[in-house]
C-alpha cells in the first residue's frame, strides 16, 4: 500500500513547486534503513516536500555485474528547486551515504541510488541531466513502485501511462514486494 504523507499542498501559495518523481534504491549495508533514511532526509530539505512513497520492493539486479539484490521504491515530491539543483541535491545525498560515482563500476552495487525520474512534464537532454530518465520505460523495478502511487501518470515523450508501460515492459528481472 502506498503512503501519502499529506494532502498535496497545491493550493498552498507559500509552496509553489513542481511535482517530481524520484527512484530510491540500495543494495549495500542496511538497505531498508538506507532507503528509509534517504526519504526522510529528502523530506527534511527546505526546497522539497515528500508527498507520497511507494511500497519498497526486493529487486533483482539488472546488468552484467554480479551483486546482491536491491531494495527499490519511488517517492513523489514537490520541489521548489529546479531540476538541475534537485539532481545535485540527490547526488550530494548519495555521497553522504557513501556512494562514489567516480570509482564505482557501471551497473555495480551502490549504498544509495537516487534517480530523478520525472520533473513535471519537462523533457531535458543535457550532459548530466536527462528527463524523463532515459531508462524509465525499460525498468520493471522503477515502473512497479511508480504504478503503485501514480498509475495514470503519463510519460511526457511517449504519452503512455505508467500502468501501460508496466504491462508492456520487456524486463524479466524479478520485483518482489517486501512484507511489513
N, C-alpha and C positions, 0 to 999 in steps of 0.2 A: 504494500500500500504506500503510495506516495505521501509525503508530508508537505503541506503548505505551511509556511512559517507564520504568515499573517495574510489578511486580505491584501491583494495587490494595491498598494497605495497610489494608484494612478491619479486619483483626484487630489492628492496632497501637493499643493503648489510649491512647498518647500523642497520637494524631491522630484524635480523634473529629470527623467532619466530614460535610458534605452534598455529594453529587455534583451538580455544576453543569455546564452546557454553555454555552460562550461562542463566539460568532461573531467571527472576526477578518478584517478586510478593509482594503485600502488602494488608492488609485488616484492618489496624488501622491508624487513623489520616487522613491526606490529602493524600489519597492513590495514586492519579495520580501524585501529586507533589513528593511524596516519590520515586516512580519508576523513574521518570524523573531525579531527583537529583542524585539518585544512579547511573544511567547510566552515567551521566555527571561526577560524581566523579570517577567512574571506568575508564573512558576515560582520566581523568587527571593524572592517575598514570603513572610514567615513564616506567614501565615494561609492560604496557598494551596499546593496540591501538584498539579502538572500530571500527569495520569495517561496521557493519550493525545492525539495530534494527528492530524487527518485529513491526507490529501494536500492540497496547495494547488491551486486551480483558477483559471484565467483566466476572468472572468465579464463578461458584457455588462451595462452599467449599466441599472438599472431606473428609470423615471420620466421626467419631461419635460425634464430638463436634459441638454444635450449635454456629454459629458465622456469622458475616457479610460476604457478597460476597467479593471476591478478585478482584484486577486488576493484570493481568499477561501478560508477554511478554518474549521475548528471545533476547539476543544480541550475535552477533558473534564477537569475539575479536582475535587479535593476541597477544600472551603473550610470553615475554622473560623469564617469571618466570616458574619454574617447577610446576607440578600440585599441589603438597602439599603447596608450597608457595602461589600459586594463591588461593587455598582454604582458607588458613589462612587470606589472604587479604580480601576475601569475608566475612569471619566471623568477622573480625575487622570492616568492613563497616556495617554489620548488627548491631553490638554492638553500633556503633556511631549513629545509628538511633533508639536506644532504645531496641533492642532485647536482651533478656537474656535467652539463651538456657537452662541454669540450672534450671530456675524457670517456664518456660512455660509448658503448657500441651501438650503432644504429639497430633499432628493433630490440635492444637489450633490456635487461632489468633496470628498474628505477625505484627509488624510495617514494617519489611522488611525481605524478604526471598530471598536469593541468592543461587541458586543451580548450582554447576559445573556439567553440563550435560554430556559433552564430552570434551576430551582433545586430539586432533588429533585422532589417531586410538588406543590410549592406552587402555589397559584392566588392571585395578588395583583392587585388593581386599586387603585392609588394614583396620585396626580398624576404622579409621576416614575418609578414602578416598576410595570410590567405583566408578570406571569408567568402562564403562559408568554408569551414575546414575542408580541405580537398578530398579527404577520405571518409567524410561523414556518411555518405550514402553506401559505403562499402563495408562498414564495420558493424557487425551484429552487437558487439559489446558496447557500442555507443547508442545504436538505434533502439535496442531493447529497453534500457532505462529511460531514454528520451521519450519513447512511446508511452511509458507509464505516467509521465507528467504533462506531455504535450502531444498527444496522438494526432491532432489535426493541424499542428504547426506545418507550414509549407516551406519547402526548400526554395530559397529566393532565385535559384538558377533553373532547377528542374521543374518547379511548380508542383511537385508531388508532396503529399503529406508524409509525416514520419511513419504513420501506420503502413501506408502503401510501400514506402521504401523498405521497411522491415519485412514485409511479405515478399518483396522482390529480391532482397539481398542475396548475393551468391557468396556466402561466407559460412563454411561448415564448422567454424570454431564454436565450441560449447560455451553457453552462457547460462549459468545455473543460479536460481535465486538463493540468497542467503536467508536462513530462517532465524527469526529472533531479533 
